[in-house]
Amino acid sequence: GSLVVNYPFDDDEQGIAIYSKSPDDAVFQQLALSYSKENAKMYQGSPCPDLYPTEYFPHGITNGAQWYNVPGGMQDWNYLHTNCFEVTIELGCVKYPKAEELPRYWEQNRRSLLQFMKQV
């Protein structure tokens, strides 16, 4: 896990971790930023220093393929085959948080979710 909004493309023709710009890259960046700006820890860009000390996401967003290459991922498939604009929101450094931590996750992401819905 991490704390970042990841947007298409998740794959590139060379199969390496490099920025892979979609035709709607500016729209995807706007959607991703609308979410991350409302989550202070996400927006600062270094969300998991204990687990990933060198990981940095400017403004809490990343192009999927630039982060790591995912050939055949659902996010890209939906975009290419159904015209669905999908982003992947990583909500925390731990994939399976404890139940007692869930209210904190809600508080950290409530405003982000509302802002994201406003993008419609």
C-alpha positions in Angstrom: 0.0 0.0 0.0 0.8 3.7 -0.2 -1.0 6.9 0.0 -1.4 8.3 -3.5 -3.8 8.7 -6.4 -2.6 6.7 -9.4 -3.9 7.5 -12.9 -3.5 6.0 -16.4 -1.6 4.7 -18.1 -0.3 1.9 -15.8 1.6 0.3 -18.6 3.9 1.4 -21.4 5.1 -0.1 -24.6 8.6 -0.8 -23.3 7.4 -2.5 -20.1 9.5 -0.3 -17.9 8.7 2.3 -15.2 8.4 5.4 -17.2 5.7 8.1 -17.6 3.0 6.8 -19.9 0.8 9.7 -21.0 -2.8 9.0 -22.0 -4.7 11.2 -24.4 -6.6 12.6 -21.4 -3.6 13.0 -19.2 -4.6 16.6 -18.1 -8.1 15.4 -17.0 -6.6 12.5 -15.1 -4.2 14.8 -13.3 -7.1 17.2 -12.4 -9.1 14.3 -11.0 -6.2 12.9 -9.0 -5.3 16.4 -7.6 -8.9 17.0 -6.6 -8.7 14.1 -4.3 -5.1 14.5 -3.0 -5.4 18.2 -2.2 -8.0 17.4 0.5 -5.8 14.8 2.2 -2.9 16.6 3.8 -0.7 13.6 4.4 -1.3 12.4 0.8 -0.7 15.8 -0.8 2.7 16.2 1.0 4.1 13.4 -1.2 6.1 11.2 1.2 3.4 9.2 2.9 5.3 6.1 4.1 8.8 7.1 5.2 9.2 4.1 7.5 8.3 1.6 4.8 9.4 3.4 1.6 11.9 6.1 2.6 12.7 7.1 -1.0 9.2 7.1 -2.4 8.0 10.5 -3.3 4.8 11.5 -5.2 4.6 15.2 -6.1 1.3 16.5 -4.7 0.3 13.0 -3.8 -0.4 11.8 -7.4 1.4 9.6 -9.9 1.2 8.2 -13.3 0.8 4.5 -12.9 3.5 3.4 -15.2 6.0 5.9 -13.8 5.4 4.4 -10.3 5.6 0.8 -11.5 4.5 -1.0 -14.7 1.2 -3.0 -14.6 0.5 -4.7 -17.9 -3.1 -5.5 -18.5 -4.4 -3.7 -15.5 -8.1 -2.9 -15.0 -7.6 0.8 -14.9 -6.1 0.9 -18.4 -8.5 -1.7 -19.7 -11.6 0.3 -18.6 -10.2 3.5 -20.1 -9.3 1.9 -23.4 -12.3 -0.4 -23.9 -15.2 1.3 -22.1 -14.2 5.0 -22.1 -14.4 4.9 -18.2 -12.1 7.3 -16.5 -10.7 5.4 -13.6 -8.1 6.2 -11.0 -6.7 4.0 -8.3 -6.7 5.6 -4.8 -4.2 4.0 -2.4 -5.5 4.9 1.1 -2.6 3.9 3.3 0.8 2.4 3.8 -0.8 -0.7 5.4 -3.0 -2.8 3.1 -5.1 -4.3 6.0 -5.5 -1.7 8.7 -7.0 -2.6 12.1 -10.7 -2.0 12.6 -10.1 0.6 15.2 -8.1 2.7 12.7 -11.0 2.9 10.2 -12.5 6.1 11.7 -9.2 7.9 11.2 -9.1 6.7 7.6 -12.6 8.1 7.1 -11.7 11.5 8.5 -8.5 11.7 6.4 -10.5 10.9 3.2 -14.0 12.3 3.7 -13.3 15.7 2.2 -11.3 14.1 -0.6 -14.2 11.9 -1.5 -16.6 14.8 -1.6 -14.2 16.9 -3.7 -13.7 14.0 -6.1 -17.5 13.6 -6.5 -17.8 17.3 -7.3 -15.6 16.7 -10.4 -18.6 15.0 -12.2 
